[in-house]
Amino acid sequence: MTSPIAHLNNAGRLDRMFIDGEWTLPERSTRSAVVDPSTEESVAEIALGSSADVDTAVAAARRAFAGWAATSPESRAQFLDRVHALILERAEWFAQAISLEMGAAIGYARSAQVPLAAEHIRVARDNLATYPFITHRGTTAILREPIGVCGLITPWNWPLYQITAKVGAALAAGCTIVLKPSELSPLSALLFAEVVQDAGFPPGVFNLVNGDGPGVGAALSAHPEVDMISLTGSTRAGVLVSQAAAPTVKRVALELGGKSPNVILPDANLARAVAPGVAAAFRNLGQSCSAPTRMIVPRRHLREVERLASEAVSGMVVGEPRAEATTHGPVANRAQFERVRQMIDVGIGEGARLVCGGAGRPEGLNRGFYVRPTVFSEVQSGMRIAQEEIFGPVLCVIPYDTVDEAVAIANDTVYGLGAHVQGEDLEAARAVAARIRSGQVHINYPAWDPNAPFGGYKRSGNGREYGIEGMEEYLETKSVLGFS
């Protein structure tokens, strides 16, 4: 199979934007390197857009909006069905691209990054079969209509998954799109634009402009012809987007940072609670905004938890991401590499007990953005490592004496995106879940549900993605009195 980079380069995609149904050269010739985090070497260059390209893309989306909004739900579902089929057909290309651009282990890219991304499109397609775009309340009709032109800004950590979560819902709602993927992981986004093109969408319905935050993200957020911005990123980025969007009073949906708790209740079976908790915290090398990186455990079980956590880490294989045996590759980029290493040093300096891992690269890995999966214990809730989002494979084990204290620790954060609760007594686990201030809670490691709405309380953002609620973010509500 041709490599994704060779394919994109041979097709001229690395130099172009996808605007109004065509691959077009940007207004300027600024370029950015795509770096393989396993080698720290540039493997490609992409063209970066500017505010002029945003203007062109937004104008195309605006022209296409009336026609796309008028299509039937059945017609939109057929387009999405083609996108879903093409993602699955090209799954290996996507997996190879994601592994190369952000360092995901190839097995994880194949088993999670790509298939879960495809699920967002499937759910958006299926929701169109039953969603009531018109309901009646007496003689008044309640209409749910597409909001308009949507600017979508996606991150580098789940590059295809976050694109499909937004694009699938927006297209299903009848909106048109300008997508700005992360300039750090753009290859899978370019492959996705090819899927949209090959699925036969009308020109202007989907547009892609590569670029950075100051050059493209800010222009998209402030654009007067953009009706909505949806961002997945850091809380700092969410603040900047909100400020840029405020003068035009557009809708802003934000999925931001997290410092998710995993409350191990006193009756939990530790053998079933600890190792899966470590795996969940270090999934995607901890580069997930909802990663449960605070394990809150009964003090009397602290040493046993430490032993089980250390055993779980010892079974992880950190290495070259394209190697089949690798379970965890490098972190995705240099800035994140430096951030994780700095925070490991902070944890040691704060006096947390280092159970395993620590500073420096794993043994035998002398280059690449590799870090050692690290577990700290005897962490106090006020420590920086317990409060700040590290976004890497660093787990904080925090002891508690009472369940009330455990809940207080779980809520002792500016974030509120995800949470986990483990316990044998399901009613007790439900009661604790109800007291945690977060947008999603997992009890006893359930299967991922693409229909479960996802989003945050507090500084983790506003709005919801996935499922019906994800599509409703892209809809306006109109009441027509005297309709019947």
Secondary structure, 3 states (H helix, E strand, C coil): CCCHHHHHHHCCHHHCEEECCEEECCCCCCEEEEEECCCCEEEEEEECCCHHHHHHHHHHHHHHHHHHHCCCHHHHHHHHHHHHHHHHHCHHHHHHHHHHHHCCCHHHHHHHHHHHHHHHHHHHHHHCCCCCCEEEECCEEEEEEECCEEEEECCCCCHHHHHHHHHHHHHHHCCEEEEECCCCCCHHHHHHHHHHHHHCCCCCCEEECCCCHHHHHHHHHHCCCCCEEEEECCHHHHHHHHHHHHHHCCEEEEECCCCCEEEECCCCCHHHHHHHHHHHHHHHHHCCCCCCCEEEEEHHHHHHHHHHHHHHHHCCCECCCCCCCCCECCCCCHHHHHHHHHHHHHHHHCCCEEEEEECCCCCCCCCCCCCEEEEEECCCCCCHHHHCCCCCCEEEEEEECCHHHHHHHHCCCCEECEEEEECCCHHHHHHHHHHCCCCEEEECCCCCCCCCCECCEECCEECCECHHHHHHCCEEEEEECCCC
